[in-house]
Each structure stands twice: as C-alpha cells, then as structure tokens.
Amino acid sequence: MEACLFTSNSFTKTLEFSPSSIRSRSLNYPKRNLHHFLPRKVSPPSSVTYCLIESSSSSPIDDGNEPLIRADWRSFRAKLVAGQQTFRSDRDPSSQADLDTVVDHPQPITIGDKWAHTIHEPEKGCLLIATEKLDGVHIFERTVILLLSTGPFGPSGVILNRPSLMSIKETRSTALDVAGTFSDRPLFFGGPLEEGLFLVSSKGGNEYDAGVEKSGVLKEVMKGLYYGTKKSVGCAAEMVKRNMIKVEDFRFFDGYCGWEREQLRDEIRAGYWTVAACSPTVIELTSVGAVGLWEEVLGLVRPNKA
C-alpha cells in the first residue's frame, strides 16, 4: 500500500495502490553448479510508503535503521585509504627516494573527482563488481551492481551497466508510469527479481535536494542520489508536476537483485564479487546502461592493473 500525502496551504491528495507480490523470474543459466546465484524471494525494502511534501521542515524517512551515508564521510574515508596506500608505497624498498625532494612535512592527501576503493563489507551505496568467476553466467557476467539497501529484508540493488532495450511506453505497463509522466523514459534491466525500481538524481542544488529528502517518498543511496519503487511512482510523478525534480533525472529499472542476509557475504567470501566504495561521480545517471562501466570501475579500484 502507498499512502501519498502532499500537503501545502492549498493542496492535499491521497493515492492508494494495492501491494504487488514479488516473484522470481525463470533464469536460463548455463549447465553448471550455480546454486549461489539462484534469486531468492527477497521483499522490497518497505511495503508502505508515506509521501509528505510540505513547506515546513520535516525529517526524511530513513531506510529501516540504516544511517544515511553522506558524501563528505565517504570522501574522508577515501582520503584515509589513499593516505594508507601512499604510506605503503613510500615504505616499498624497491622505490628510491630523492633526498633533494624530502621535506619535513608530508604533502596533503588529495583525491580526484572520481575515485573508488575496495571495502571489506557491503554497505548501502557501495558497488558489487563481478569477478572472473562469474564469466559465463549471463545475467551477472561483468556487471556493476549498486547496492540500494542492506536492511532487515536482506541486501538489494540494481545492475547499472545493462543497456536499455525499450521505453516504458513500449512495455504497455502502467506500473512505472502515471498519466504518461514517464512513458518516454528508457527502461533498463536491473536484475532477475520482479519489481519496478527507479533512481533519481537531485542536481538542482541544496534546495532541491532538501525538497526530495523531505518528501519521505525516496530513500537516499548517497548524497544527491535516491531510489524508489513502483509503489512510490505516483508520488514521484507529482514531484515532477510540482517542479521539484525533472523527468530527465530519473532512470527506471525492470527487476532488481536481492540476497538473503548471509547469502551475499558467502558469495563475496567465495570471490564472486569485489566490493567497492565510490564517489557519486562514478555512478551518475549518465553511467546507467554504459557497457564500459565495468572496466572503468575496475580501473579506479586497481589503477596499477588497468
């Protein structure tokens, strides 16, 4: 069910939708032991969405008990990782220091606009990069998955680098459209589990970003990037109507990826996925559907092996 409440001095609207069941699709895997990659029936992050848009300040509804991961915190960690790598490089006996350039104070650690580095545990907003062990697994081979949630229902995310084959209008489905608002938007393959999802990027500055947060209908993945389900698409269409966000700032996905709580950790330990944190610029909406994203992300994570 969706309870969509838009409140202002002169506007109140309530929309209700029946909940949809999530069913696993039939997958045509190669004839090999791929038990770990059979999709599980993982429920979407939430079954009820409250959409509240008002002029007064309000707190955004968080995804379960997950803390919001802000861009500045992620950048701070990236600088720590870069500093550690620099320290290890300086201690490498094979590298010869130029005594004429040695200074008493170390140079400040800087990172570029685009960065990515490995992390040990999956977290909201991280990337799952398919390793060579998934070569031959058609759905997941050379995929880059954005993890949207690690909440109580288990981790879930969407594949970012599969091209669009049709628009929402061509699917003749109204699940991801309301009154034709998104009918011309391309539809990307997000994973083998049946559920409509969308990403939206708030590029209008702090004012627009705050407006999207206060709506409560969209869940934050990282600073400036949010996601919603087909249960909240009606509220998203109203946000477009009220010029809170642009239609071009949406990316829609047919399907998603989901794991049970320990399933993803088992796959990571088995070496099927590389887990990486990245800057928001790596996963801008222009990157969705880019077939070269897998190589680009690996080049950032392993620059010496690119």
N, C-alpha and C positions, 0 to 999 in steps of 0.2 A: 504494500500500500504506500501511496505517496500522499502526504499532506503538504500541499503547496500553498503557503500563505504569504502574499505580498501586501505589506501594509505601508501606507503613506497617509497624508492628510485627506486624500480623496479616493483611495483605491484599495479595495480588499477583494481577493479572489481565492477560491479554494478549488483544487482539482484533485480527483481521486482516480487511481488506477489499480486494477487488480494485480496481485503479485504473480509473477511468472515463475514457472519451475525451471530449474537448471538441469539440462540433460547432457550427458557426454555424447559426443559425436562418434560415429564409427570410423576408426582410423585404419588406413591401409599401410601398415608397417611392413618393411622387408622381413623375410622369414629368418629372424634371429631373435635371441632372447632379449626382449625389450620390456620386460615386466615393469621396470622402474619408470618407464615413460608412458604407461597407460594412464590417461587422465582420470583423476578422482573426482567424485561429486563434491566439490567444494562450494559452499554457499558464497554468494557475493558478500562484500564487507558489511552491508546493512540491509535490512528488509524494509525499513521505514525511513523515509527521507523528509525532513522538515525544511521547507524553503521559506526563509524570512528575509525580506528586503524592506528596510525602513531607513528613514533619515537619521534616527537616533542611533547611538553606538550600541553594539551588541557583540557578544563573544562568538566566534565561529565554532561550529560543532566539530569536534575532533573525531578522528577515526578510532573508535574504541578508546583505549588508554594510551595510544601511541603518542609520543611527544612530537611536536612539529619540528622538522629538521630545517633550520634556516640556512640560507646560503652562506652567511658570514661564518657560521660554525663549521660548515663543510670546508670552506676555504681555509680556515685556521688549521684544521686537521691536515689539509693538503700541504700547507706550508711546513708543518711538522714532519710529514713524510718526506718532502723534498729536502728538508734540512738533514734528516737522517741519512738519506741517500748520498748527499754531499759529504757528510762526515765519513761514511764508509768509503767513498771514493778517495778522499784525502788520505785515509789510512791504508789504501792499497799500496803495497810495496813496489808494485810494478810501475806506479806513477812517480815521476820525478818532479819534485817541487822546484820552482825557480826561486832561488834565495833572494834575488833582486826584487821580487814582487811580493814577498812575505810581509804582511802588515800585522800590527799589534791587535787590531780589531777585525773580526771577521765581517765579510760583506753580508748585508741583509739578504735573507732568502726571499726570492720572488717567484711567482708562478704566472704563467700566461693566462690568457682569457679562456683557453681550452686546456683542460687537464683531466687526467683520470689516473687512479692508482688502485691497486688491489686492496681488499679488506678481508678479514677472516670470517665475518659473519654477515649474512644477508640483512639488510635494513631497508626501510621504506625509502624509495628514491634511488636505490642502487641499481646497477646493471648486472645481468647474468649473461655472460658471453660464452657461447657454446664452444667447447674444445673439439679437438680432432676425434675424440671418442664418440661424438655424435655424427660424424661423417657417415652418410648412408641412411640416416634417419630423416626422412624427407621433411617432416614438419619442423624439426628443430636444428637441422644442419646449418651451421654458420648464422645462427640467429643472435640477435641482441634483444634481450627482454628487459623492459623497465618494470621494476617491482613497485607496485602501487600500494600494497598493504602487507603487513606481517601480523595482522590482528588475530583475534580469537578463532576465526574460521580457517586459519592457515594462510600461507603466503599466496598472493595472486599478483598477476602482472599481464602486460601485453607485449607482443612481439612488435618491434619498431621497424624492422627492415624487410618487410614483405610488401611488394608493390600493390597498388590498388588496381583492381580489375573492373570495377564498375562504380557507379554513383549510388547513393541511397535511393534515388528515384527509380533506377533500373531494377532494384530488388523488389519493387512493388510492395514494400513493407512500410507500415506506419509506426513501427516500434521505435525507430530512431528519428522520427520526424513529427512535427506538429504544425499543421496548417501550411505545409510546404516550406517552412523556415529553412530546413537543412536539406531539402530534396536534391540539390545540385552538388552537395559535398561528396567527395570520394569516400569509398568505404574500404578500409584496409583489413587484412586478415590479422587478428590479434591472438589467436590460439584455438585449440581444439574444443574448448568448453563453450557451450552455447549461452551467450549473454551479450547484449549490446553495451559497449562502453565508449566513452569519448574522453579525449584530452582537450584542455583549453588553456591557452597561454594568455595571461593578462599583461599586455605590453603598453597599457595606457598610463603607466606611472603609478605612484603610490596611491593616488585617489581611486583609480580603477581597481587596483589590486585590493585595497581595503574593502571596496564595494563587493567584490567577488567573495572575499573572506566572510563578510558579514551576512551574506545571503544564507550561509549554512547548507546550501544545496550541493556545493562542490567540495571535495576533500583535497587538501593540499598534499602534493607529492614532494615538491621543493619550492623554494621561493619563486613565485610567478608562474608555477605550473600546477594545474589542478585536474582532477578527473571526476567523472560522474557516470551513472548507469542509465539504462533506458527508463528507469523509474523516475529519474530527475530531469529527463529531456524536456518535459513540459515547462519546468521552471527555467531551464536554460534558454528555451525559446523566448520566454517572457523577458529574460535578461537582455537578449538581443533586441527585442522590441523596445526596451527602455534605454537602449544605447549604453548599457553597462559593459557590453562586450561585443565584438564584431563576429559575424558569421565566419569570416576568414580565419579567425583564431581558434577554430575547432578542428579536431581530427577524430573521425569516427572509426570504430573497430567492430568487426563481426567476430565475436568469440574472444576468449581470454585464456590464460594459462593459470592453473591452480594446483596447489600441492597440499597434502596433509602436513601437519606440524613438523614431523621429523623426516618426511619424505624428501624435501628439498635438501636438508642438511646431509642426508645419506647420499644424494646424488652429487653434492659438492665434494664430500669426502672421497667418493669414488672417482673424482676427476672429470666429471661430465661438464661442469660449469666453472668458469673463472668469475669470481665476484669482485666488482669494482665500484668505487665511488667516482663520481664525475661532476664537472661543472655544469650548470644549467645550459651553457652554450653548446655542449656536446649533443644534447637531446632537444634542441629547439624543434619546433613543429616542422620546419623545413627539412629536418632529417628523417621524418617519418616516411617510410617507403623507399628510402635511399639504399640501393643494393650494396653500396660501398661502405656502409656504416660499420660493418663487422671489421673490415680491415683498418678503418680509421681509428676505432676504439682500441683495437689491439696495438696499433702504432703508438697511441698515447700511453697505454699501460706498460708496454715493453718497447721503449724507444730504441734500445740497442739491438733489438731483434727484428725491427721493422724492415 
